[in-house]
């Protein structure tokens, strides 16, 4: 499922043995044991997801397809329900779509959309832009599979958390380049929007004194493995925060979340201002008192922020997929 194609030499002096061990732990042990938090974002009953192998240019990848709750708003309109693609986070190293099961079920239950939770290639041997291309290929599969799968391919939305937010924006960019399927809306949770920032820039944002989850070591992981070719990190596909007017003009309505204590918050806020300057329909919410991983590791203090995020995403998607 992964390939060595696209591998390149790492920047001299940027690699640490500790980074290698951390990446090995994330890509093997954590990938196998991580699961979604035990927080429900819907009160409606849902069937377990169906596992489907979806063809991509890099080989088949697994996707978990959750059917909508029949009594949810967009599933009871007398026409086929819309379909939503979700891309999980994990620094492009951790490969476990199931960590977003609660988000997928929340959308299926509260919106009434099919949800395709994409288990794209991740790990120490996966290089940019493989995951981006796989996710775009899944979008194309979704667009041509409506009649077979029972969803409305004219009403597609996407979402992603952290690295998955980067991939969601990357899918939109690849669709623009290929004149590909139209996406009606995108929800981005703490998206990684700029790969050109040096690791030492990952510090607590203004107003926070807590050591951030995304620190220098985490940024080095992303740079040393998935974005190993430093010369390509400034491409708009890799760094949506550096997109030009042509890329920005094609964006659908966006819902963007940051976390108050997240080191990525200033970059996310800069991105929001960028898309607003291009007259993109964007709604922005900074979740107070939480850090980068609040939707997957909410802890006792983050459950409220997670539930509010789920509710806002549902409202946003219902508005734009109706």
C-alpha positions, 0 to 999 in steps of 0.5 A: 500500500505504500511505495518508495516512489517519490522518496528523496534525500533528507536535509543534512543535519535535520534527522535525529535518532529520537525522531526515527524511534518516535516515528517507528512507535507511532507507525507501528504500536500506536497505529495498532492500538489507537481508537476513537474517544468514547464520546458520542456525537449523535443520539441516533442509531447507526449500523457499523461501518462497511469496509470497502477497498477503493482503487487508487493510483498507488493501489487499493486503500481501505475506507470505512463507509458509514450509512446515514441515520434514516431519520437524520435531516438530509436522509429524509428528503425523498432523494439520495443522501449526500456523501462526506469524505473524512481524512484523519490526522497523525502527522502523516505517520500514524495510519488509523482512520478508526480514531475518527469513528466518532466524527464519522458517526456524528456526521452520519447521525446528525447530518444524514450523509454517507461518510467515507472515512479514508485510511490513506497510506501513512508511515515512515516510507510514505512520501509526499504527495502519495497520501494527497493523490490517494485521497483525491482518487477516493474523491473520484471514486465517490463521484462515480459510485453514487448509483452503485452505493446509493448516495448523491454524488452531486452533493459531496463534502470533505473534512480533515483534522491536522494532517487530514485538514492538509489532505482535505485542502489538497484534495480540493486543489487536485480537483481544481487542477483536474477539473474534478468532482465539485465539493460543496463544503469543507470542515477543517479541524486544526489543519496543517497549512504551512510546511515551510515553518521551521521546527523551532517555530512550534512554540506556545501561541500568544496567551498560552503558557502550556507546552504545546502538543505540536512541538519541534519534535513533531514538526521534524517528524513531518519534515523528515518523513512525509515531506522529506523533500524540503524543496517541495514544502512550499508547493500550494498542495503541501502548504495551502497557506501559501496558495495564490489567488487562483487556488483560493478562488476555487475554494468551497465554503469553509468551516475552520477550527483552531485550538487556543493552546495549539502552536499551529493557531497563528498559522491557521489564523493567518490562513483564515485571513488569507481566504477571507481576503479572497472573498471565500465564504469562511467561518472560523472558531477558536476553541478555548482552553484546548490544544491540538488533539482535542477531538481525538484526545479530549480528556475531561476538559476537552469534551465540551469543545469536542461536542461543540465542534461536532455540532457546528460541523453538522450545522455547517454541512446541513446548510451547504449540502441541502 
